[in-house]
Amino acid sequence: MAIVKYGIVGIGMMGREHLINLHHLRDQSLSVVCIADPHPPSQLLAIELARSFGWELKVFSGHQELLKSEMCDVIVVSSPNMTHHQILMDIISYPKPHHVLVEKPLCTTVADCKQVLEAAKKRDFGNIKMVAIREHRFPFLVKVNNWNRFNVNTGGTLVEKCCHFFDLMRLFAGANPVSVMASGGMDVNHKDEVYDGKVPDIIDNAYVIIEFDNGCRGMLDLCMFAEGSKNEQEISVTGDIGKGEALVPEGIVRFGSRAEGRDHVQTIKAEDERIKYEGLHHGSSYLEHLTFLSAIRGEGRADVDLEDGLMAVAMGVAAQLSIEQRRYVTIDEVLSLE
């Protein structure tokens, strides 16, 4: 397990209290690696305390120096109250993301708290404006009694095969869908198949555009005769200050900012040490059960609930209806269906 590296900004009484507590959590694969404080006596007390734990600290006189060192994954802010606002704004705006634990109070004024909250919402990509998901894959597999060849059984391809993508769009957009427009058809697959005298009616390709209630737009690009693709799924999330991409099965995540341009786009390998079995879904089914068990045991909440399931199906149904009737379909219209 990778060691989580901590930095502490403000190493007075509360800062040292955090240092002691983190020492007692050392069996959780963590280490305090640096501190920032302009007060030399506080620095010395922290250095001596850390050495008694076997930790050697890098010492900075200010939080900006600590940020620029890029030594830590986590920053604990335990400086005097009136400094919290500026320190948090600087951490949030720094290109490298950090996990942050801030001592009470968040800030000393409501206005400053609101500014920090808004800045945190815009972190990385800014206000999300576009979410695009492409699935270029193989045709429907053969199932028992060929049940998946007919819309009446599946709900339609955009429900059966794509409702989880629509759920992801809602998650990334941070909003609910308002209307859907789609174009698609059954152009290549299953056209020569007959079951009990019936020809399959499931579409094998589609474009779907979704408008969300916060102004964000989503786009699904589905092709089920695209085995010649390097990646089966490609996800792109674009905000007003940055963009992120994920590629499956390459397992690559890329992210960058408009200010820094393409020369500074970062690429990382998507990995999760909790996964003990990757299976057919690159470990996501394993994590699904892991988090579900946590919810069962009262250790957390389910990541996806019934309301999420309803909205995902509604988006798929709206897309199917849009293709059939060649028009925009509102989500309210679909939700009112009996």
C-alpha positions as CSV (number, residue, x, y, z in Angstrom):
1,M,0.0,0.0,0.0
2,A,1.4,3.4,-1.0
3,I,2.3,5.7,1.9
4,V,0.0,8.7,2.2
5,K,2.2,11.8,2.7
6,Y,1.0,14.6,5.0
7,G,2.0,18.2,5.3
8,I,0.9,20.4,8.2
9,V,0.4,24.2,7.8
10,G,0.5,25.8,11.2
11,I,2.4,23.8,13.7
12,G,1.4,25.4,17.0
13,M,-0.5,23.5,19.7
14,M,-3.2,22.1,17.3
15,G,-0.7,21.4,14.6
16,R,1.4,19.3,17.0
17,E,-1.8,17.6,18.2
18,H,-2.4,16.5,14.6
19,L,1.2,15.4,14.3
20,I,0.8,13.1,17.4
21,N,-2.5,11.7,16.2
22,L,-1.0,10.9,12.8
23,H,1.9,9.1,14.5
24,H,-0.6,6.9,16.3
25,L,-2.1,6.1,12.9
26,R,1.3,5.1,11.4
27,D,0.1,1.5,10.9
28,Q,-2.3,3.0,8.3
29,S,0.6,3.6,5.9
30,L,1.0,7.3,6.4
31,S,3.8,9.7,7.2
32,V,4.1,13.4,8.0
33,V,6.8,14.7,5.7
34,C,6.7,18.5,5.9
35,I,5.4,21.5,7.9
36,A,5.0,25.2,7.2
37,D,5.0,27.8,9.9
38,P,6.7,31.3,10.1
39,H,7.3,31.0,13.8
40,P,10.8,29.5,14.6
41,P,9.9,28.3,18.1
42,S,6.9,26.3,16.8
43,Q,9.1,24.9,14.1
44,L,11.7,23.6,16.6
45,L,9.0,22.0,18.8
46,A,7.6,20.2,15.8
47,I,11.0,19.0,14.6
48,E,11.8,17.6,18.1
49,L,8.4,15.9,18.4
50,A,8.7,14.4,14.9
51,R,12.2,13.1,15.6
52,S,10.9,11.3,18.7
53,F,8.6,9.5,16.3
54,G,11.4,8.7,13.8
55,W,10.1,11.3,11.3
56,E,12.4,13.9,9.7
57,L,10.4,16.9,8.6
58,K,11.1,19.3,5.7
59,V,10.4,22.8,7.2
60,F,9.0,25.7,5.3
61,S,8.3,29.2,6.5
62,G,5.1,29.5,4.5
63,H,2.4,27.4,2.9
64,Q,3.3,28.5,-0.7
65,E,6.7,27.0,-0.3
66,L,5.2,23.8,1.0
67,L,2.8,23.7,-2.0
68,K,5.6,24.3,-4.5
69,S,7.6,21.4,-3.0
70,E,4.8,19.0,-4.0
71,M,6.0,16.7,-1.2
72,C,2.6,15.8,0.2
73,D,-0.7,14.3,-0.8
74,V,-2.6,15.7,2.2
75,I,-2.5,19.1,3.8
76,V,-3.7,19.7,7.3
77,V,-4.5,23.4,7.9
78,S,-4.2,24.3,11.6
79,S,-2.9,27.9,11.4
80,P,-4.6,30.8,13.1
81,N,-8.3,31.3,12.1
82,M,-7.8,34.5,10.1
83,T,-5.3,32.8,7.8
84,H,-7.5,29.9,6.7
85,H,-9.2,31.7,3.8
86,Q,-6.1,32.7,1.9
87,I,-4.3,29.4,2.6
88,L,-7.4,27.4,1.4
89,M,-7.8,29.5,-1.7
90,D,-4.1,29.0,-2.6
91,I,-4.3,25.2,-2.0
92,I,-7.4,24.9,-4.2
93,S,-5.9,27.0,-7.0
94,Y,-2.6,25.1,-7.0
95,P,-2.2,22.9,-10.1
96,K,-1.5,19.7,-8.1
97,P,-4.6,18.6,-6.2
98,H,-4.4,17.9,-2.5
99,H,-6.7,16.3,0.1
100,V,-7.3,19.0,2.8
101,L,-8.2,18.8,6.4
102,V,-8.9,22.2,7.9
103,E,-9.3,23.0,11.5
104,K,-12.4,24.9,12.7
105,P,-13.5,27.4,11.7
106,L,-13.5,26.9,8.0
107,C,-13.0,30.7,7.7
108,T,-13.9,33.7,9.9
109,T,-16.7,35.1,7.8
110,V,-19.6,33.6,5.9
111,A,-18.5,35.4,2.7
112,D,-15.0,33.8,2.9
113,C,-16.6,30.4,3.5
114,K,-18.8,30.8,0.4
115,Q,-15.8,31.8,-1.7
116,V,-13.8,28.7,-0.6
117,L,-16.9,26.6,-1.3
118,E,-17.3,28.0,-4.8
119,A,-13.6,27.6,-5.6
120,A,-13.6,24.0,-4.5
121,K,-16.6,23.3,-6.8
122,K,-14.6,24.7,-9.7
123,R,-11.4,22.8,-8.8
124,D,-9.7,21.0,-11.7
125,F,-12.1,21.6,-14.6
126,G,-14.1,24.5,-13.5
127,N,-17.9,24.6,-14.2
128,I,-18.6,21.4,-16.2
129,K,-20.1,22.4,-19.6
130,M,-19.8,19.2,-21.7
131,V,-19.8,15.4,-20.9
132,A,-19.1,13.1,-23.8
133,I,-19.2,9.3,-23.6
134,R,-18.3,7.0,-26.5
135,E,-18.8,3.3,-26.5
136,H,-17.5,1.6,-29.6
137,R,-17.8,-2.2,-29.0
138,F,-18.9,-5.6,-30.2
139,P,-22.5,-6.6,-30.9
140,F,-24.9,-8.0,-28.3
141,L,-23.9,-11.4,-27.0
142,V,-26.0,-14.5,-27.3
143,K,-28.3,-14.9,-24.2
144,V,-30.6,-17.6,-23.0
145,N,-33.6,-17.8,-25.4
146,N,-32.2,-14.8,-27.2
147,W,-34.1,-12.5,-24.8
148,N,-31.8,-9.6,-25.5
149,R,-32.8,-9.3,-29.2
150,F,-36.1,-7.5,-28.6
151,N,-36.9,-4.1,-27.1
152,V,-39.9,-5.5,-25.2
153,N,-37.4,-7.5,-23.1
154,T,-34.5,-5.1,-22.8
155,G,-36.2,-1.7,-22.7
156,G,-34.3,-0.8,-25.8
157,T,-30.6,-0.7,-26.5
158,L,-30.3,2.8,-24.9
159,V,-31.8,1.5,-21.7
160,E,-30.2,-2.0,-21.7
161,K,-26.7,-1.0,-22.8
162,C,-26.4,2.7,-21.9
163,C,-28.4,3.6,-18.7
164,H,-25.2,3.4,-16.7
165,F,-23.6,5.9,-19.0
166,F,-26.5,8.3,-18.5
167,D,-26.1,7.9,-14.8
168,L,-22.4,8.8,-15.1
169,M,-23.4,11.9,-17.1
170,R,-25.7,13.1,-14.2
171,L,-22.8,12.5,-11.8
172,F,-20.3,14.5,-13.9
173,A,-22.8,17.2,-14.7
174,G,-24.0,17.5,-11.2
175,A,-27.4,18.1,-12.5
176,N,-30.6,16.5,-13.8
177,P,-31.6,16.0,-17.4
178,V,-34.2,18.3,-19.0
179,S,-34.5,17.1,-22.6
180,V,-33.1,14.4,-24.9
181,M,-32.6,14.2,-28.7
182,A,-31.3,11.1,-30.4
183,S,-30.7,9.6,-33.8
184,G,-30.0,5.9,-34.2
185,G,-30.9,2.7,-36.0
186,M,-30.5,-1.0,-36.6
187,D,-28.0,-0.9,-39.5
188,V,-25.6,-3.8,-39.3
189,N,-26.3,-6.4,-36.6
190,H,-28.9,-9.1,-36.2
191,K,-30.8,-8.2,-39.4
192,D,-30.6,-11.8,-40.7
193,E,-31.7,-13.4,-37.4
194,V,-35.2,-14.7,-36.8
195,Y,-36.6,-16.0,-33.5
196,D,-40.1,-17.5,-33.3
197,G,-40.9,-15.8,-36.6
198,K,-39.7,-12.4,-35.4
199,V,-36.7,-10.3,-36.5
200,P,-34.8,-8.5,-33.8
201,D,-35.6,-4.8,-33.3
202,I,-32.7,-3.6,-31.2
203,I,-30.7,-0.6,-32.6
204,D,-27.0,-1.0,-32.9
205,N,-25.8,2.6,-33.2
206,A,-26.9,6.0,-31.9
207,Y,-26.0,9.5,-31.1
208,V,-27.8,11.0,-28.1
209,I,-27.7,14.6,-26.9
210,I,-28.9,15.5,-23.3
211,E,-29.5,19.0,-22.0
212,F,-29.2,19.4,-18.2
213,D,-30.9,21.8,-15.9
214,N,-27.6,23.6,-15.1
215,G,-26.8,24.3,-18.7
216,C,-24.4,21.4,-19.1
217,R,-24.7,19.2,-22.2
218,G,-24.1,15.5,-22.5
219,M,-23.5,13.4,-25.6
220,L,-23.5,9.6,-26.1
221,D,-21.9,8.0,-29.1
222,L,-22.8,4.3,-29.3
223,C,-21.6,1.9,-32.0
224,M,-22.0,-1.9,-31.6
225,F,-20.1,-2.9,-34.7
226,A,-16.8,-1.3,-33.8
227,E,-14.6,-4.2,-32.7
228,G,-11.7,-2.5,-34.5
229,S,-11.3,0.0,-31.7
230,K,-8.4,0.2,-29.3
231,N,-10.6,1.4,-26.5
232,E,-14.2,0.4,-25.9
233,Q,-15.1,3.4,-23.8
234,E,-13.9,6.9,-23.9
235,I,-15.1,9.6,-21.5
236,S,-14.5,13.3,-21.8
237,V,-15.5,15.8,-19.2
238,T,-14.9,19.5,-20.1
239,G,-15.2,22.6,-17.9
240,D,-14.5,26.2,-18.5
241,I,-11.0,25.9,-17.2
242,G,-10.0,22.3,-17.8
243,K,-10.7,18.9,-19.2
244,G,-10.4,15.2,-18.1
245,E,-10.5,12.0,-20.2
246,A,-10.7,8.4,-19.3
247,L,-10.0,5.4,-21.7
248,V,-11.0,1.8,-21.1
249,P,-9.6,-0.8,-21.4
250,E,-6.3,1.1,-21.6
251,G,-7.0,2.3,-18.0
252,I,-5.6,5.7,-18.8
253,V,-6.8,9.1,-17.3
254,R,-5.7,12.4,-18.8
255,F,-6.3,15.8,-17.4
256,G,-5.2,19.3,-18.2
257,S,-6.1,23.0,-18.0
258,R,-6.8,25.6,-20.7
259,A,-4.2,27.9,-19.1
260,E,-1.3,25.4,-19.4
261,G,-2.3,23.9,-22.8
262,R,-1.7,20.5,-24.3
263,D,2.0,20.4,-23.5
264,H,1.1,20.1,-19.8
265,V,-1.6,17.5,-20.0
266,Q,-1.0,14.9,-17.3
267,T,-1.5,11.1,-18.0
268,I,-1.9,8.6,-15.2
269,K,-2.6,4.9,-15.0
270,A,-6.0,4.3,-13.3
271,E,-5.3,1.8,-10.5
272,D,-7.1,0.9,-7.3
273,E,-5.3,-1.3,-4.8
274,R,-8.6,-2.5,-3.3
275,I,-9.3,-4.5,-6.5
276,K,-8.4,-8.2,-6.0
277,Y,-10.3,-9.5,-9.1
278,E,-10.8,-7.5,-12.3
279,G,-13.3,-9.9,-14.0
280,L,-15.2,-8.6,-17.0
281,H,-15.5,-5.0,-15.9
282,H,-11.9,-4.1,-15.0
283,G,-12.6,-4.4,-11.2
284,S,-15.7,-2.2,-11.1
285,S,-18.0,-5.0,-10.2
286,Y,-15.6,-5.9,-7.4
287,L,-15.7,-2.3,-6.1
288,E,-19.5,-2.3,-6.5
289,H,-19.8,-5.2,-4.0
290,L,-17.2,-3.7,-1.7
291,T,-19.0,-0.4,-1.3
292,F,-22.4,-2.2,-1.2
293,L,-21.2,-4.3,1.7
294,S,-20.0,-1.1,3.5
295,A,-23.6,0.2,3.1
296,I,-25.1,-3.0,4.4
297,R,-22.8,-2.8,7.5
298,G,-23.8,0.9,8.1
299,E,-20.3,2.1,7.2
300,G,-21.5,4.3,4.4
301,R,-24.3,4.9,1.9
302,A,-24.9,3.2,-1.4
303,D,-23.2,5.0,-4.2
304,V,-26.3,4.7,-6.5
305,D,-29.9,4.7,-5.2
306,L,-33.3,4.1,-6.6
307,E,-33.7,7.7,-7.7
308,D,-30.5,7.4,-9.7
309,G,-31.8,4.2,-11.3
310,L,-35.1,5.9,-12.2
311,M,-33.4,8.8,-13.9
312,A,-31.0,6.6,-15.8
313,V,-33.8,4.6,-17.2
314,A,-35.8,7.7,-18.0
315,M,-32.9,9.1,-20.0
316,G,-32.7,5.9,-22.0
317,V,-36.4,5.7,-22.6
318,A,-36.4,9.4,-23.7
319,A,-33.6,8.6,-26.2
320,Q,-35.5,5.5,-27.6
321,L,-38.6,7.6,-28.0
322,S,-36.7,10.4,-29.7
323,I,-35.4,8.0,-32.3
324,E,-38.8,6.5,-32.9
325,Q,-40.6,9.8,-33.2
326,R,-37.8,11.9,-34.5
327,R,-38.2,14.8,-32.0
328,Y,-37.0,16.2,-28.7
329,V,-38.3,14.4,-25.7
330,T,-38.5,16.0,-22.3
331,I,-37.7,14.0,-19.1
332,D,-40.9,15.3,-17.5
333,E,-42.8,13.7,-20.4
334,V,-41.2,10.4,-19.8
335,L,-41.6,10.5,-16.0
336,S,-45.3,11.1,-16.5
337,L,-45.7,7.8,-18.4
338,E,-47.6,5.1,-16.7
